[in-house]
Amino acid sequence: MAPKSTIYKAELQVADMDRNYYGSHALTLALHPSETLERMMVRLLAFGLHAEESLCFGNGLSADDEPDLWKKDLTGAIALWIDVGLPEEKLVKKACSRAEAVYVYAYGRTSELWWKQQKLDRLENLSVLSIPHLSSQALAKLASRSMKLDCTVQEGQIWLGNGSESVQLELSKLKMRA
């Protein structure tokens, strides 16, 4: 019998002054058996950076044809596709052909090297941002089965904290969509 996902609950308060968005989100995250806490927390960070009512988690690791996060419009068309990690080039191209905007949040020691090996510069609807390795590891330390987190964004600076600990991040913009 295959191991089951572990369920995490998060109350996420978002104050994004760059987008003028303020909201509270009760989230349920399934930690896939092959997923790390670091990856799960990067997914949660990506949610905070794009938070709105219609944004939801996809099947991600469980399905190749779904992102980690996405937003669909009222017709079912994919307005926003978000992947975390270092996806294969063909999957990124496929996402760009299906969605209006695609974001990849790359993390890990090899994220900058991964980007240099990709041939994705011509994809106009693609944005690729790199999370510093030490920052993504610090995010993993904030994880608990029941979390109350605050995500603040101001002038490109990001803070994610749980009341007693906080991680400050600044993402490297490897590619921004046109």
C-alpha positions in Angstrom: 0.0 0.0 0.0 1.4 3.4 -1.0 2.1 6.0 1.7 -0.6 8.7 2.0 0.0 12.4 1.9 0.3 14.3 5.2 -2.2 17.1 5.7 -1.0 20.6 6.9 -3.4 23.4 7.7 -2.3 27.1 7.4 -4.0 30.3 8.2 -2.2 32.8 5.9 -2.5 36.5 6.4 -1.3 38.4 3.3 -0.3 42.0 3.2 1.0 42.7 -0.3 1.7 46.4 -0.6 3.2 46.0 -4.1 -0.2 44.7 -5.4 -2.4 46.5 -2.9 -3.8 43.1 -1.8 -4.8 42.3 1.8 -6.5 39.0 2.7 -6.8 36.1 5.0 -6.7 32.5 3.6 -7.5 29.2 5.3 -5.4 26.7 3.4 -5.1 22.9 3.4 -1.8 21.6 2.0 -1.2 17.9 1.2 2.5 17.0 1.6 3.1 14.3 -1.0 5.2 11.4 0.4 8.0 12.3 -2.0 7.8 16.0 -1.2 10.0 17.8 1.2 8.9 20.4 3.8 11.0 22.9 1.9 9.0 22.4 -1.3 5.7 22.6 0.5 6.7 25.9 2.1 7.8 27.3 -1.3 4.3 26.4 -2.6 2.8 28.2 0.3 5.1 31.2 -0.4 4.1 31.2 -4.0 0.4 31.2 -2.9 1.1 34.3 -0.7 2.8 36.1 -3.6 -0.2 35.6 -5.9 -3.0 35.3 -3.3 -6.5 36.0 -4.4 -9.8 34.1 -3.9 -9.7 32.2 -7.2 -6.1 30.8 -6.7 -6.0 27.2 -5.7 -3.6 24.3 -5.3 -3.3 21.8 -8.2 -2.2 18.2 -8.0 1.4 19.2 -8.7 3.5 16.1 -8.1 0.6 13.7 -8.6 -0.2 14.9 -12.1 2.1 16.0 -14.9 -0.7 18.1 -16.6 -1.4 20.2 -13.5 0.6 22.9 -11.8 1.4 23.4 -8.1 -1.0 26.4 -8.1 -3.4 27.8 -10.7 -6.1 30.2 -11.4 -8.8 29.6 -14.0 -11.2 32.2 -15.3 -15.0 31.8 -15.4 -14.8 30.0 -18.8 -12.3 27.4 -17.4 -9.3 28.9 -19.3 -6.1 28.9 -17.3 -5.1 32.5 -16.4 -2.2 31.7 -14.1 0.0 28.5 -13.9 2.6 28.3 -11.1 5.2 25.6 -10.6 7.9 25.3 -7.9 11.2 23.5 -8.2 13.2 22.8 -11.4 10.6 21.6 -14.0 11.6 20.0 -17.3 11.8 22.4 -20.2 9.1 20.5 -22.2 6.7 20.9 -19.2 7.3 24.6 -19.0 6.7 25.0 -22.7 3.5 23.0 -22.4 2.3 25.2 -19.5 3.1 28.4 -21.6 1.0 27.1 -24.4 -2.0 26.4 -22.0 -1.9 29.4 -19.7 -2.0 33.2 -20.0 0.8 33.6 -17.5 3.3 31.1 -16.1 5.5 31.5 -13.1 8.3 29.1 -12.0 9.7 29.5 -8.5 13.1 27.8 -8.7 14.8 26.9 -5.5 17.8 24.7 -4.3 21.5 24.9 -4.7 21.3 24.3 -8.5 18.5 26.6 -9.4 20.7 29.2 -11.2 22.6 26.4 -13.1 19.2 24.9 -14.0 18.1 28.2 -15.6 21.3 28.6 -17.6 20.7 25.1 -19.2 17.1 26.0 -20.3 16.1 27.4 -23.7 13.0 29.3 -22.5 14.0 32.9 -23.2 11.5 33.3 -26.0 8.4 32.4 -24.0 6.8 35.8 -23.5 4.3 34.7 -20.9 7.0 33.1 -18.6 8.4 34.5 -15.4 11.2 32.6 -13.5 12.2 33.6 -10.0 14.9 32.1 -7.9 14.7 31.7 -4.2 18.0 31.7 -2.4 18.9 28.3 -1.0 19.4 29.4 2.6 16.0 31.2 2.4 14.1 28.1 1.2 15.7 26.0 3.9 14.7 28.6 6.5 11.1 28.5 5.2 11.0 24.7 5.9 11.8 25.4 9.5 8.5 27.4 9.8 6.5 24.4 8.9 4.1 22.7 11.4 0.9 20.7 11.0 -1.1 23.7 12.0 0.4 27.1 11.0 -0.6 30.7 11.5 1.6 32.7 9.1 1.9 36.3 8.0 3.2 37.1 4.5 4.2 40.7 3.9 5.4 42.0 0.6 6.8 45.6 0.2 9.1 46.9 -2.6 10.2 43.4 -3.6 11.1 42.4 -0.1 9.1 39.4 1.3 8.7 38.4 5.0 7.0 35.2 6.0 6.7 34.6 9.7 4.8 32.7 12.4 4.8 35.2 15.2 8.0 34.0 16.8 10.2 33.4 13.7 10.4 35.2 10.4 12.2 34.7 7.1 13.1 37.6 4.9 13.5 36.9 1.2 14.4 38.7 -1.9 13.9 36.7 -5.1 16.2 36.8 -8.1 14.3 37.6 -11.3 15.8 35.3 -13.8 13.2 36.1 -16.4 10.1 38.3 -16.3 7.2 38.0 -18.7 6.8 40.7 -21.4 
